[in-house]
Amino acid sequence: MLQHEKYMQRCLDLALLGAGNVNPNPMVGAVVVHNGNIIGEGYHQKYGGPHAEVNAVNDVFAKHPDATDLLKQSTIYVSLEPCAHYGKTPPCADLIIKHQIPQVVVGCRDPFDQVNGKGIEKLEAAGIKVLTGVLENECRFLNRRFFTRVKHQRPYIILKWAKTFDGFFAPDNNTQFWITGPQSKQLVHKWRSEEDAILIGKNTVAIDNPQLNVRLWHGKSPKRIVIDRRLELDRSLHVFDQSVETIIFNEVKTDFDDNIKYIALEDFDRFVPHYILFQLYLQDIQSVIIEGGAATLNSFIEARLWDEARIFTGNVNLGNGIRSPLIKGELLQKETIGEDMLEILLNPAHK
């Protein structure tokens, strides 16, 4: 089993290379092993492109003149169950059967209805030995965004905020106050590059005038989501610069203005987080990082619509102001980032 785990870990490492490029598809890695040696590997690189298994098999053919014979004596490891249906690409289960690969080791099953065990069944019906559940928890965690979208019909929600050492979120006089250091700021930009969208409330836009991009990191800036009930924000603010798709949730209108999309919600007095997440789900947005303000963060906490919370504690004090949101969760990680402390919590109810 340790050998299986070693190769599955390689699948996970490869899969991560597709982060930010394959949504709303899952991240998947695959390796082909012959007599204890990896002879080919691949990962899902881009939405709509070849799946991990295809790239791994092609890698074998690119490196080995006798690839056809080698595959018939090999094991293919894949972090997620091979698909069994025609989507944007042909079924990977058919590819494995075609090349007569005798054994498949799967990290976890695919919860998507058109797969969910069907890929495994197809392989076994063709006489291929299938081993499942190798590093299953790690494989599921890797694709927690995809699993959440499929199982709960909503995006994966990450709450992010910073608090002072004495427990305050911000001053209470509508002024900007920077709590964390440059290392934490850069890390946040990296996080943004990994998610589909970033959400903030009207007051945060008005006070901070944020760009909500990844200028301190590389990669694609997320879609911007703003809650502005009565459309009171000034159009000269950065969120209206048309540089990236921006959705404004409000109660006034549903309309388009180039890259700005206005969506009116049915009821702004109740279930606002629920309505927002359902609308984002319909638009294939698989993950959202919510960066404020305190009222917006608290509304998602109170609705129990969060999966992960990333909380910085800065080495500064305010003395008074807006209190930091309160949240309870399972501690996943705690580390020092520059002079700041970072804690990452998971919502145990959504594991």
N, C-alpha and C positions, 0 to 999 in steps of 0.2 A: 504493500500500500504506500510506503514511503516513496517508492519510485514513481507511482502514479501521481502523488502529491507534488513531486518535483516538477513533472511535466505540466501538471495543471497550473502550478504557480507561474510557469512560463507563459501559459495561455493568458492568465490574468494580466501579466506584465505587458504582453502584446496588446491585449484588448484596450488597455488604458491609453494607448497611442491614438485611439480613435475618439477620445473625449472631445466633445464640442463639435464634431464633424458628422456624426451618424444619426443624431436625433431626427425623428422620434424612434428610430430603431435602437436596439440594444448594442452595447459594446461587446464584441466577441473576439476571442483569440483562438487560434488552432495551431497545433504542432503535429507533425508526422514523425513517428519514431520507428527505427528499424534496428534490431539487435542492440538496443540501449543507446543509440545515437539519433539525434534529431537530424533528419535529412531534408526537412522542409518546414516552413512556418509562415503564418500570415495572420492578418487581422482585418476586421471590417473597417475600411479606411474612410468611406464617404457614403452618405445616404444615397441609395439608388445604385451604388457600385457593387462589385462582387463581394460575397460574404467571406468570412474568415477561412472556411473550409476550401473554397475555390482558390483563394490566394495561396494557401498552404500547399495544396496539390500542384498548382502551377509552379510553385517554388521548387518542388521536387523535380518536375520536368525540366526546369531551367538549370538545375545543378547536376542532374544525374542522367547519363545517356540510357541507362537501364531502368528508368523510372517505372515503366509499366510492370516489370517483374518485382521491383522493390515494393511497390504499393501493395502487391498481393501477399506480401509477407510482413506488413507493417501494422502499427496501431496508430489511429488518429485520435488525438486528444482535443476536445473542444469545450470551452467554458459554458456554453449554452446549447441545449438540445438542437441538433440540426433540423432545419425547417423541412416540412413535407408538402408544402403548397407552392403554387406559382404566385409570386408577388411581382416585384420589380425585377427579380432574378429567378431562375429555375430552382427547384428544390435541391438543397444540399444533400439530403438523404439519397436522392437519385444519383448524385455525383459519386458518393461513397460506394453505392452498389455497383455502379458502372465500372469503377476501377478495382472492384473486388477486394477492398480493404477488409481484412477479416475481423478486426476488432475496433470498437469505438468506445472511448472513455469520455463520459459526459459529466460536466460539473453540476449543472442543475437543469431541471425541466423548464421549458418555455411556457409561461402562463397564458400566452396568446391563444385564443380559442382555435385558430386554424392550425396550431401546432400542438401544444399541450399533450404530449405523449404520443402523438401521431407519428412524429419523426422516429422515435424509438421503436414503435410498433412496426413501422415500415422496414427499418433495418433488421429487426429480429425476424420478420417474416421472410427476409431474403437470406437468412442463415448467418447473419453477422452477429458476433458476440458483443453485447452492449453492457458496459459497467457504468452505473450512475452514482451520483452523490459524492464524488471526490471533491473535497474543499467546497462543499455545497454552500455553506454559510457565506464564505468569501465570494463565491460566484454570484450569489443572490444580492449581497451587499453592493458589489460592483455595479449592478444594474438596478439599484433600488429606485431610481427615477422611472425606469421603464416598467418595473413591477408595480409601482404605485399607480401609474397611469392606466395600466391594463386592469388591475384589480379594483381600484377605487374610482376610476373615471374622473380623475383630477390630476393636476401637476403635483410633483414632489415639491414640498415647501420647506425652504431654508430661511430661518429668521436670523438676521445679523444685526447686532448693535454693539455699541461701546458704552461703558459706564465708568464714572470716576471711581477712585478708590473709596470714596465715602458714599457710593451708591446712587449717584445722580446721572440722568440721561442727557440733560441739557439745561441751560439757564431757562428761567421762566419769563424772560423779557423779550423773546423772539430775536435773540442775537445768536450768532454762530460761535461755537466754542469747540475747538478741536481737542479731543481727548487722547487719541493714540498717536504713536510715532510713525515715521516714514516706512519702517519695515512692515508694520501692520497695514498701512495704506496700500502698499504694493501687493501684499497678500490678498487683500480684498479685490484688487483689480484682476489678479489671477483667478480668484473664485468667479468673478463675473464672466470671464471668458469661458467658463465651464458650464454655464447655465443658459437656458433659452431666453429667460427674461428677468428683469429686475423691477421691483415694485416699490413705490413710495407714495406717501400721502401729499395732499396739497400744501400743507404748512412747511414740510421739508423742502419742497420745490421753491416756495416763496422765500424762505429764510436762507437756504444754502445755495440756491441756483446751481444745482449739480449738473454735470455733463453725463454722468452715469455710463461712462465708456471704459475702455481698458487701456488708456493712454500710458499707464505705467507697466503694462505687460504686453505680450503679443497675443494675437488671436482675434476672434470676432467679438465685437461688442454685442451685448444681449439686446433684445427688444426692450423698450421702456414702457412700463405700465404706471399710470398716474391716476389716483383717485381725486377727482375735483368735482364734487357734487353739483355745484352751481356754475361751473365754468368761470371761475373768478380769476384764474391765473393770467398774468400778463404774457402776451404772445412774444415778447422779446426775450423770454427766458430760454435757457439752453435746451430744455426738453422739446421746444418747438422748432429746432433748427433744421429739421428734415433729414438729419444725418443718418438716422436709423428709424426703423418702424416704431411708432409710438402709439399706444392705446390709451385713450383718456376715458375712464369710466365716470359717468355723470348721470343726472336725471333729466337733462334738458333735450338732448338730441342724439340721434344715430346718423353719422355722416362720415364722409371721407374728405381729406384735404392732402392730396399726394401721400406722403408717408405718415400722416397723422390720421388716426382712426378714432372716431368718437362712438362710444357704445353707451346707450342709455339703459340703465338697469330698471327692472320692474318696480322695485321697492327699496328705497334707500334708508328705510327705518329699521328693516329687519333682514337678517341673513345676507348682508352685503358680502362677506367673505365667500359664502357658498355660491352666490350668483357669479362673482368674479371668477372663481376657480372653474365653474362649469363653462363659462364663456371661453376661458383660456384653453380648457380641455378640447372644446369644439374646434379650436384653431391649431391643434396639434402642438401646443406648448407643453413640454414635458416636465419642465422644472422652473421654479421661480425663486429668486433670492429677494427677500423683503428687507429693506434697509431703513425703514422708518416712515414716519416718526413714531413716538411712543404710543399714541392712540391707535395708529394703524397696526403696530405690532401687537398691542393688547387685544385688538379685535380678533385677530387670528388665534391668539392664545386662548381667549375665552371661548371661541368657537371650536377649539380643539382641532384646528386645521393647520397643523404643523408637523413636520417629520424630523427636523433637525434644527438646533439652535446653536449659533456660533457667537459667543459673547466675549468681547475684549474688556479687560479691566485695566484702565490707564493709571499711570503713577501720578495722578493729579487729584486735587480735591476742589469741590465747588462750594461746599458749605450749605447751599440751598439750591432749589430749582425743581425741575421735573424729575420725579423719581424713576429709576430704571424699571422696566417691566420685571415682573416676578414670574418665574417659570420653574417647573419641576420636570426632571427627565433623567435618563440614564447616562452617566458620564462616559463618553467615548474616548475623549482625549483631553489632556491638559498640558500646556507647554508655554514656555516663555518666548515671546516674539519681540526682540529688542528690549525695551523697558516695560512692555505690556504683558499681561497674562491672558492667555486664550483658553477658554473652555468650550468644548463641543459636546452638546447633549443630544440624545436621541429620544424621541417620543416612544416609550415602550409599548403603547397601545397600537402603534402602527408597524411593529416589527413583522 
